[in-house]
Amino acid sequence: MSKQDQILDYIIQIKTDIGGIKQHLKDINGNVNRHDKEIKGIKKKVAYVSGVIATIGAGIGIFINRVLS
């Protein structure tokens, strides 16, 4: 195997490694996007529950005011 062939093999190996790294980064990016969507869904649920709790709290406050007055 000549020096030139060795260099070519080395370059091909580097390109293969870079391709694998790029695919891995795409997979990570996909996972991050999926987690972002899950987090947004959780935030919406938390906001909804907070709204419900606030509404119940206001209702209890009004009820107590009417009972006490």
PDB file of N, CA, C and O in Angstrom:
ATOM      1  N   MET A   1       0.853  -1.175   0.000  1.00  0.00           N
ATOM      2  CA  MET A   1       0.000   0.000   0.000  1.00  0.00           C
ATOM      3  C   MET A   1       0.904   1.245   0.000  1.00  0.00           C
ATOM      4  O   MET A   1       1.768   1.422   0.858  1.00  0.00           O
ATOM      5  N   SER A   2       0.664   2.076  -0.983  1.00  0.00           N
ATOM      6  CA  SER A   2       1.502   3.273  -1.096  1.00  0.00           C
ATOM      7  C   SER A   2       1.065   4.322  -0.075  1.00  0.00           C
ATOM      8  O   SER A   2      -0.011   4.235   0.518  1.00  0.00           O
ATOM      9  N   LYS A   3       1.923   5.298   0.107  1.00  0.00           N
ATOM     10  CA  LYS A   3       1.636   6.396   1.037  1.00  0.00           C
ATOM     11  C   LYS A   3       0.348   7.116   0.611  1.00  0.00           C
ATOM     12  O   LYS A   3      -0.465   7.505   1.450  1.00  0.00           O
ATOM     13  N   GLN A   4       0.179   7.285  -0.700  1.00  0.00           N
ATOM     14  CA  GLN A   4      -1.006   7.972  -1.224  1.00  0.00           C
ATOM     15  C   GLN A   4      -2.283   7.185  -0.891  1.00  0.00           C
ATOM     16  O   GLN A   4      -3.300   7.771  -0.520  1.00  0.00           O
ATOM     17  N   ASP A   5      -2.219   5.863  -1.027  1.00  0.00           N
ATOM     18  CA  ASP A   5      -3.381   5.026  -0.695  1.00  0.00           C
ATOM     19  C   ASP A   5      -3.723   5.126   0.794  1.00  0.00           C
ATOM     20  O   ASP A   5      -4.893   5.174   1.173  1.00  0.00           O
ATOM     21  N   GLN A   6      -2.683   5.157   1.626  1.00  0.00           N
ATOM     22  CA  GLN A   6      -2.899   5.276   3.067  1.00  0.00           C
ATOM     23  C   GLN A   6      -3.584   6.606   3.398  1.00  0.00           C
ATOM     24  O   GLN A   6      -4.498   6.660   4.221  1.00  0.00           O
ATOM     25  N   ILE A   7      -3.129   7.668   2.746  1.00  0.00           N
ATOM     26  CA  ILE A   7      -3.715   9.001   2.969  1.00  0.00           C
ATOM     27  C   ILE A   7      -5.177   9.002   2.526  1.00  0.00           C
ATOM     28  O   ILE A   7      -6.039   9.536   3.223  1.00  0.00           O
ATOM     29  N   LEU A   8      -5.455   8.403   1.367  1.00  0.00           N
ATOM     30  CA  LEU A   8      -6.838   8.330   0.873  1.00  0.00           C
ATOM     31  C   LEU A   8      -7.724   7.549   1.851  1.00  0.00           C
ATOM     32  O   LEU A   8      -8.841   7.967   2.159  1.00  0.00           O
ATOM     33  N   ASP A   9      -7.216   6.419   2.330  1.00  0.00           N
ATOM     34  CA  ASP A   9      -7.976   5.623   3.308  1.00  0.00           C
ATOM     35  C   ASP A   9      -8.264   6.433   4.563  1.00  0.00           C
ATOM     36  O   ASP A   9      -9.361   6.380   5.119  1.00  0.00           O
ATOM     37  N   TYR A  10      -7.260   7.180   4.996  1.00  0.00           N
ATOM     38  CA  TYR A  10      -7.394   8.011   6.196  1.00  0.00           C
ATOM     39  C   TYR A  10      -8.461   9.084   5.987  1.00  0.00           C
ATOM     40  O   TYR A  10      -9.285   9.330   6.867  1.00  0.00           O
ATOM     41  N   ILE A  11      -8.439   9.723   4.807  1.00  0.00           N
ATOM     42  CA  ILE A  11      -9.432  10.751   4.472  1.00  0.00           C
ATOM     43  C   ILE A  11     -10.834  10.146   4.440  1.00  0.00           C
ATOM     44  O   ILE A  11     -11.780  10.746   4.951  1.00  0.00           O
ATOM     45  N   ILE A  12     -10.971   8.973   3.849  1.00  0.00           N
ATOM     46  CA  ILE A  12     -12.279   8.296   3.787  1.00  0.00           C
ATOM     47  C   ILE A  12     -12.772   7.994   5.202  1.00  0.00           C
ATOM     48  O   ILE A  12     -13.954   8.161   5.502  1.00  0.00           O
ATOM     49  N   GLN A  13     -11.862   7.548   6.067  1.00  0.00           N
ATOM     50  CA  GLN A  13     -12.233   7.249   7.460  1.00  0.00           C
ATOM     51  C   GLN A  13     -12.705   8.512   8.175  1.00  0.00           C
ATOM     52  O   GLN A  13     -13.695   8.479   8.907  1.00  0.00           O
ATOM     53  N   ILE A  14     -12.002   9.619   7.967  1.00  0.00           N
ATOM     54  CA  ILE A  14     -12.388  10.896   8.587  1.00  0.00           C
ATOM     55  C   ILE A  14     -13.772  11.317   8.097  1.00  0.00           C
ATOM     56  O   ILE A  14     -14.615  11.734   8.891  1.00  0.00           O
ATOM     57  N   LYS A  15     -14.006  11.206   6.783  1.00  0.00           N
ATOM     58  CA  LYS A  15     -15.317  11.570   6.224  1.00  0.00           C
ATOM     59  C   LYS A  15     -16.421  10.701   6.821  1.00  0.00           C
ATOM     60  O   LYS A  15     -17.509  11.194   7.117  1.00  0.00           O
ATOM     61  N   THR A  16     -16.145   9.421   6.996  1.00  0.00           N
ATOM     62  CA  THR A  16     -17.123   8.499   7.586  1.00  0.00           C
ATOM     63  C   THR A  16     -17.421   8.907   9.024  1.00  0.00           C
ATOM     64  O   THR A  16     -18.577   8.932   9.445  1.00  0.00           O
ATOM     65  N   ASP A  17     -16.360   9.228   9.777  1.00  0.00           N
ATOM     66  CA  ASP A  17     -16.529   9.658  11.168  1.00  0.00           C
ATOM     67  C   ASP A  17     -17.356  10.937  11.231  1.00  0.00           C
ATOM     68  O   ASP A  17     -18.250  11.052  12.070  1.00  0.00           O
ATOM     69  N   ILE A  18     -17.073  11.893  10.362  1.00  0.00           N
ATOM     70  CA  ILE A  18     -17.808  13.164  10.333  1.00  0.00           C
ATOM     71  C   ILE A  18     -19.278  12.899  10.008  1.00  0.00           C
ATOM     72  O   ILE A  18     -20.165  13.514  10.600  1.00  0.00           O
ATOM     73  N   GLY A  19     -19.536  11.992   9.076  1.00  0.00           N
ATOM     74  CA  GLY A  19     -20.920  11.632   8.734  1.00  0.00           C
ATOM     75  C   GLY A  19     -21.643  11.068   9.946  1.00  0.00           C
ATOM     76  O   GLY A  19     -22.802  11.400  10.193  1.00  0.00           O
ATOM     77  N   GLY A  20     -20.956  10.212  10.704  1.00  0.00           N
ATOM     78  CA  GLY A  20     -21.551   9.643  11.917  1.00  0.00           C
ATOM     79  C   GLY A  20     -21.836  10.718  12.948  1.00  0.00           C
ATOM     80  O   GLY A  20     -22.882  10.703  13.597  1.00  0.00           O
ATOM     81  N   ILE A  21     -20.905  11.651  13.101  1.00  0.00           N
ATOM     82  CA  ILE A  21     -21.075  12.750  14.059  1.00  0.00           C
ATOM     83  C   ILE A  21     -22.267  13.618  13.646  1.00  0.00           C
ATOM     84  O   ILE A  21     -23.079  14.003  14.488  1.00  0.00           O
ATOM     85  N   LYS A  22     -22.372  13.926  12.347  1.00  0.00           N
ATOM     86  CA  LYS A  22     -23.490  14.740  11.851  1.00  0.00           C
ATOM     87  C   LYS A  22     -24.821  14.048  12.150  1.00  0.00           C
ATOM     88  O   LYS A  22     -25.776  14.696  12.578  1.00  0.00           O
ATOM     89  N   GLN A  23     -24.885  12.735  11.926  1.00  0.00           N
ATOM     90  CA  GLN A  23     -26.122  11.991  12.186  1.00  0.00           C
ATOM     91  C   GLN A  23     -26.452  12.042  13.675  1.00  0.00           C
ATOM     92  O   GLN A  23     -27.607  12.218  14.061  1.00  0.00           O
ATOM     93  N   HIS A  24     -25.431  11.887  14.494  1.00  0.00           N
ATOM     94  CA  HIS A  24     -25.626  11.927  15.949  1.00  0.00           C
ATOM     95  C   HIS A  24     -26.171  13.296  16.369  1.00  0.00           C
ATOM     96  O   HIS A  24     -27.072  13.372  17.204  1.00  0.00           O
ATOM     97  N   LEU A  25     -25.636  14.367  15.800  1.00  0.00           N
ATOM     98  CA  LEU A  25     -26.107  15.719  16.113  1.00  0.00           C
ATOM     99  C   LEU A  25     -27.559  15.902  15.676  1.00  0.00           C
ATOM    100  O   LEU A  25     -28.346  16.535  16.379  1.00  0.00           O
ATOM    101  N   LYS A  26     -27.915  15.345  14.509  1.00  0.00           N
ATOM    102  CA  LYS A  26     -29.305  15.423  14.046  1.00  0.00           C
ATOM    103  C   LYS A  26     -30.227  14.707  15.026  1.00  0.00           C
ATOM    104  O   LYS A  26     -31.311  15.199  15.343  1.00  0.00           O
ATOM    105  N   ASP A  27     -29.786  13.530  15.508  1.00  0.00           N
ATOM    106  CA  ASP A  27     -30.590  12.774  16.474  1.00  0.00           C
ATOM    107  C   ASP A  27     -30.774  13.571  17.754  1.00  0.00           C
ATOM    108  O   ASP A  27     -31.877  13.639  18.296  1.00  0.00           O
ATOM    109  N   ILE A  28     -29.685  14.179  18.240  1.00  0.00           N
ATOM    110  CA  ILE A  28     -29.750  14.996  19.462  1.00  0.00           C
ATOM    111  C   ILE A  28     -30.717  16.160  19.243  1.00  0.00           C
ATOM    112  O   ILE A  28     -31.549  16.452  20.102  1.00  0.00           O
ATOM    113  N   ASN A  29     -30.605  16.818  18.099  1.00  0.00           N
ATOM    114  CA  ASN A  29     -31.475  17.952  17.780  1.00  0.00           C
ATOM    115  C   ASN A  29     -32.941  17.510  17.774  1.00  0.00           C
ATOM    116  O   ASN A  29     -33.809  18.214  18.290  1.00  0.00           O
ATOM    117  N   GLY A  30     -33.208  16.348  17.189  1.00  0.00           N
ATOM    118  CA  GLY A  30     -34.573  15.814  17.167  1.00  0.00           C
ATOM    119  C   GLY A  30     -35.096  15.566  18.574  1.00  0.00           C
ATOM    120  O   GLY A  30     -36.246  15.878  18.883  1.00  0.00           O
ATOM    121  N   ASN A  31     -34.233  14.994  19.434  1.00  0.00           N
ATOM    122  CA  ASN A  31     -34.628  14.737  20.819  1.00  0.00           C
ATOM    123  C   ASN A  31     -34.907  16.040  21.553  1.00  0.00           C
ATOM    124  O   ASN A  31     -35.870  16.134  22.316  1.00  0.00           O
ATOM    125  N   VAL A  32     -34.061  17.050  21.323  1.00  0.00           N
ATOM    126  CA  VAL A  32     -34.245  18.359  21.973  1.00  0.00           C
ATOM    127  C   VAL A  32     -35.579  18.957  21.538  1.00  0.00           C
ATOM    128  O   VAL A  32     -36.327  19.469  22.370  1.00  0.00           O
ATOM    129  N   ASN A  33     -35.884  18.897  20.240  1.00  0.00           N
ATOM    130  CA  ASN A  33     -37.149  19.451  19.739  1.00  0.00           C
ATOM    131  C   ASN A  33     -38.339  18.729  20.364  1.00  0.00           C
ATOM    132  O   ASN A  33     -39.333  19.355  20.732  1.00  0.00           O
ATOM    133  N   ARG A  34     -38.228  17.403  20.480  1.00  0.00           N
ATOM    134  CA  ARG A  34     -39.317  16.621  21.062  1.00  0.00           C
ATOM    135  C   ARG A  34     -39.514  17.011  22.527  1.00  0.00           C
ATOM    136  O   ARG A  34     -40.643  17.172  22.989  1.00  0.00           O
ATOM    137  N   HIS A  35     -38.399  17.162  23.253  1.00  0.00           N
ATOM    138  CA  HIS A  35     -38.488  17.547  24.664  1.00  0.00           C
ATOM    139  C   HIS A  35     -39.057  18.961  24.806  1.00  0.00           C
ATOM    140  O   HIS A  35     -39.814  19.241  25.736  1.00  0.00           O
ATOM    141  N   ASP A  36     -38.687  19.849  23.877  1.00  0.00           N
ATOM    142  CA  ASP A  36     -39.240  21.213  23.907  1.00  0.00           C
ATOM    143  C   ASP A  36     -40.760  21.169  23.795  1.00  0.00           C
ATOM    144  O   ASP A  36     -41.465  21.877  24.514  1.00  0.00           O
ATOM    145  N   LYS A  37     -41.261  20.328  22.883  1.00  0.00           N
ATOM    146  CA  LYS A  37     -42.712  20.210  22.709  1.00  0.00           C
ATOM    147  C   LYS A  37     -43.356  19.665  23.977  1.00  0.00           C
ATOM    148  O   LYS A  37     -44.417  20.134  24.389  1.00  0.00           O
ATOM    149  N   GLU A  38     -42.705  18.654  24.611  1.00  0.00           N
ATOM    150  CA  GLU A  38     -43.245  18.080  25.840  1.00  0.00           C
ATOM    151  C   GLU A  38     -43.269  19.133  26.943  1.00  0.00           C
ATOM    152  O   GLU A  38     -44.241  19.230  27.691  1.00  0.00           O
ATOM    153  N   ILE A  39     -42.199  19.920  27.045  1.00  0.00           N
ATOM    154  CA  ILE A  39     -42.111  20.962  28.078  1.00  0.00           C
ATOM    155  C   ILE A  39     -43.195  22.014  27.853  1.00  0.00           C
ATOM    156  O   ILE A  39     -43.829  22.464  28.808  1.00  0.00           O
ATOM    157  N   LYS A  40     -43.411  22.411  26.590  1.00  0.00           N
ATOM    158  CA  LYS A  40     -44.469  23.392  26.291  1.00  0.00           C
ATOM    159  C   LYS A  40     -45.830  22.840  26.699  1.00  0.00           C
ATOM    160  O   LYS A  40     -46.665  23.568  27.235  1.00  0.00           O
ATOM    161  N   GLY A  41     -46.052  21.556  26.446  1.00  0.00           N
ATOM    162  CA  GLY A  41     -47.320  20.920  26.841  1.00  0.00           C
ATOM    163  C   GLY A  41     -47.482  20.929  28.347  1.00  0.00           C
ATOM    164  O   GLY A  41     -48.567  21.203  28.858  1.00  0.00           O
ATOM    165  N   ILE A  42     -46.395  20.626  29.066  1.00  0.00           N
ATOM    166  CA  ILE A  42     -46.446  20.633  30.532  1.00  0.00           C
ATOM    167  C   ILE A  42     -46.719  22.049  31.032  1.00  0.00           C
ATOM    168  O   ILE A  42     -47.518  22.238  31.949  1.00  0.00           O
ATOM    169  N   LYS A  43     -46.055  23.054  30.432  1.00  0.00           N
ATOM    170  CA  LYS A  43     -46.272  24.443  30.845  1.00  0.00           C
ATOM    171  C   LYS A  43     -47.735  24.842  30.654  1.00  0.00           C
ATOM    172  O   LYS A  43     -48.311  25.528  31.498  1.00  0.00           O
ATOM    173  N   LYS A  44     -48.340  24.406  29.531  1.00  0.00           N
ATOM    174  CA  LYS A  44     -49.754  24.720  29.280  1.00  0.00           C
ATOM    175  C   LYS A  44     -50.633  24.093  30.357  1.00  0.00           C
ATOM    176  O   LYS A  44     -51.569  24.725  30.847  1.00  0.00           O
ATOM    177  N   LYS A  45     -50.325  22.831  30.728  1.00  0.00           N
ATOM    178  CA  LYS A  45     -51.113  22.147  31.751  1.00  0.00           C
ATOM    179  C   LYS A  45     -50.962  22.854  33.096  1.00  0.00           C
ATOM    180  O   LYS A  45     -51.941  23.035  33.820  1.00  0.00           O
ATOM    181  N   VAL A  46     -49.728  23.253  33.429  1.00  0.00           N
ATOM    182  CA  VAL A  46     -49.484  23.957  34.692  1.00  0.00           C
ATOM    183  C   VAL A  46     -50.253  25.275  34.706  1.00  0.00           C
ATOM    184  O   VAL A  46     -50.869  25.625  35.713  1.00  0.00           O
ATOM    185  N   ALA A  47     -50.219  26.004  33.598  1.00  0.00           N
ATOM    186  CA  ALA A  47     -50.938  27.282  33.510  1.00  0.00           C
ATOM    187  C   ALA A  47     -52.434  27.049  33.679  1.00  0.00           C
ATOM    188  O   ALA A  47     -53.113  27.819  34.359  1.00  0.00           O
ATOM    189  N   TYR A  48     -52.945  25.994  33.064  1.00  0.00           N
ATOM    190  CA  TYR A  48     -54.375  25.676  33.167  1.00  0.00           C
ATOM    191  C   TYR A  48     -54.749  25.356  34.615  1.00  0.00           C
ATOM    192  O   TYR A  48     -55.736  25.873  35.140  1.00  0.00           O
ATOM    193  N   VAL A  49     -53.945  24.494  35.256  1.00  0.00           N
ATOM    194  CA  VAL A  49     -54.217  24.108  36.646  1.00  0.00           C
ATOM    195  C   VAL A  49     -54.126  25.334  37.551  1.00  0.00           C
ATOM    196  O   VAL A  49     -54.947  25.504  38.452  1.00  0.00           O
ATOM    197  N   SER A  50     -53.128  26.188  37.313  1.00  0.00           N
ATOM    198  CA  SER A  50     -52.990  27.427  38.108  1.00  0.00           C
ATOM    199  C   SER A  50     -54.229  28.297  37.953  1.00  0.00           C
ATOM    200  O   SER A  50     -54.714  28.875  38.926  1.00  0.00           O
ATOM    201  N   GLY A  51     -54.739  28.388  36.731  1.00  0.00           N
ATOM    202  CA  GLY A  51     -55.953  29.166  36.473  1.00  0.00           C
ATOM    203  C   GLY A  51     -57.151  28.594  37.206  1.00  0.00           C
ATOM    204  O   GLY A  51     -57.955  29.330  37.778  1.00  0.00           O
ATOM    205  N   VAL A  52     -57.264  27.265  37.182  1.00  0.00           N
ATOM    206  CA  VAL A  52     -58.378  26.605  37.874  1.00  0.00           C
ATOM    207  C   VAL A  52     -58.280  26.860  39.373  1.00  0.00           C
ATOM    208  O   VAL A  52     -59.279  27.176  40.019  1.00  0.00           O
ATOM    209  N   ILE A  53     -57.064  26.722  39.932  1.00  0.00           N
ATOM    210  CA  ILE A  53     -56.864  26.946  41.368  1.00  0.00           C
ATOM    211  C   ILE A  53     -57.207  28.395  41.726  1.00  0.00           C
ATOM    212  O   ILE A  53     -57.856  28.652  42.740  1.00  0.00           O
ATOM    213  N   ALA A  54     -56.772  29.330  40.895  1.00  0.00           N
ATOM    214  CA  ALA A  54     -57.065  30.751  41.144  1.00  0.00           C
ATOM    215  C   ALA A  54     -58.569  30.994  41.117  1.00  0.00           C
ATOM    216  O   ALA A  54     -59.094  31.735  41.948  1.00  0.00           O
ATOM    217  N   THR A  55     -59.259  30.379  40.172  1.00  0.00           N
ATOM    218  CA  THR A  55     -60.716  30.533  40.053  1.00  0.00           C
ATOM    219  C   THR A  55     -61.409  29.961  41.286  1.00  0.00           C
ATOM    220  O   THR A  55     -62.322  30.578  41.836  1.00  0.00           O
ATOM    221  N   ILE A  56     -60.971  28.778  41.715  1.00  0.00           N
ATOM    222  CA  ILE A  56     -61.559  28.148  42.909  1.00  0.00           C
ATOM    223  C   ILE A  56     -61.297  29.042  44.134  1.00  0.00           C
ATOM    224  O   ILE A  56     -62.181  29.265  44.962  1.00  0.00           O
ATOM    225  N   GLY A  57     -60.047  29.549  44.224  1.00  0.00           N
ATOM    226  CA  GLY A  57     -59.687  30.430  45.339  1.00  0.00           C
ATOM    227  C   GLY A  57     -60.568  31.674  45.370  1.00  0.00           C
ATOM    228  O   GLY A  57     -61.035  32.084  46.433  1.00  0.00           O
ATOM    229  N   ALA A  58     -60.791  32.268  44.213  1.00  0.00           N
ATOM    230  CA  ALA A  58     -61.647  33.467  44.132  1.00  0.00           C
ATOM    231  C   ALA A  58     -63.069  33.116  44.525  1.00  0.00           C
ATOM    232  O   ALA A  58     -63.728  33.881  45.230  1.00  0.00           O
ATOM    233  N   GLY A  59     -63.545  31.969  44.075  1.00  0.00           N
ATOM    234  CA  GLY A  59     -64.902  31.516  44.418  1.00  0.00           C
ATOM    235  C   GLY A  59     -65.048  31.320  45.913  1.00  0.00           C
ATOM    236  O   GLY A  59     -66.055  31.723  46.495  1.00  0.00           O
ATOM    237  N   ILE A  60     -64.058  30.705  46.543  1.00  0.00           N
ATOM    238  CA  ILE A  60     -64.096  30.485  47.996  1.00  0.00           C
ATOM    239  C   ILE A  60     -64.080  31.840  48.714  1.00  0.00           C
ATOM    240  O   ILE A  60     -64.811  32.042  49.684  1.00  0.00           O
ATOM    241  N   GLY A  61     -63.234  32.773  48.227  1.00  0.00           N
ATOM    242  CA  GLY A  61     -63.172  34.107  48.822  1.00  0.00           C
ATOM    243  C   GLY A  61     -64.511  34.810  48.768  1.00  0.00           C
ATOM    244  O   GLY A  61     -64.937  35.406  49.757  1.00  0.00           O
ATOM    245  N   ILE A  62     -65.178  34.751  47.634  1.00  0.00           N
ATOM    246  CA  ILE A  62     -66.500  35.385  47.472  1.00  0.00           C
ATOM    247  C   ILE A  62     -67.513  34.721  48.403  1.00  0.00           C
ATOM    248  O   ILE A  62     -68.313  35.399  49.048  1.00  0.00           O
ATOM    249  N   PHE A  63     -67.471  33.386  48.466  1.00  0.00           N
ATOM    250  CA  PHE A  63     -68.390  32.631  49.322  1.00  0.00           C
ATOM    251  C   PHE A  63     -68.210  33.027  50.789  1.00  0.00           C
ATOM    252  O   PHE A  63     -69.187  33.275  51.496  1.00  0.00           O
ATOM    253  N   ILE A  64     -66.945  33.083  51.242  1.00  0.00           N
ATOM    254  CA  ILE A  64     -66.656  33.444  52.635  1.00  0.00           C
ATOM    255  C   ILE A  64     -67.136  34.881  52.919  1.00  0.00           C
ATOM    256  O   ILE A  64     -67.706  35.155  53.975  1.00  0.00           O
ATOM    257  N   ASN A  65     -66.897  35.792  51.960  1.00  0.00           N
ATOM    258  CA  ASN A  65     -67.361  37.181  52.133  1.00  0.00           C
ATOM    259  C   ASN A  65     -68.865  37.233  52.320  1.00  0.00           C
ATOM    260  O   ASN A  65     -69.361  37.959  53.182  1.00  0.00           O
ATOM    261  N   ARG A  66     -69.590  36.475  51.526  1.00  0.00           N
ATOM    262  CA  ARG A  66     -71.063  36.506  51.607  1.00  0.00           C
ATOM    263  C   ARG A  66     -71.547  35.904  52.918  1.00  0.00           C
ATOM    264  O   ARG A  66     -72.503  36.394  53.521  1.00  0.00           O
ATOM    265  N   VAL A  67     -70.873  34.823  53.361  1.00  0.00           N
ATOM    266  CA  VAL A  67     -71.280  34.162  54.598  1.00  0.00           C
ATOM    267  C   VAL A  67     -71.005  35.082  55.788  1.00  0.00           C
ATOM    268  O   VAL A  67     -71.812  35.171  56.713  1.00  0.00           O
ATOM    269  N   LEU A  68     -69.861  35.762  55.753  1.00  0.00           N
ATOM    270  CA  LEU A  68     -69.470  36.598  56.888  1.00  0.00           C
ATOM    271  C   LEU A  68     -70.230  37.929  56.932  1.00  0.00           C
ATOM    272  O   LEU A  68     -70.377  38.520  58.001  1.00  0.00           O
ATOM    273  N   SER A  69     -70.709  38.400  55.786  1.00  0.00           N
ATOM    274  CA  SER A  69     -71.350  39.720  55.784  1.00  0.00           C
ATOM    275  C   SER A  69     -72.839  39.649  56.043  1.00  0.00           C
ATOM    276  O   SER A  69     -73.510  40.681  56.071  1.00  0.00           O
TER     277      SER A  69
END
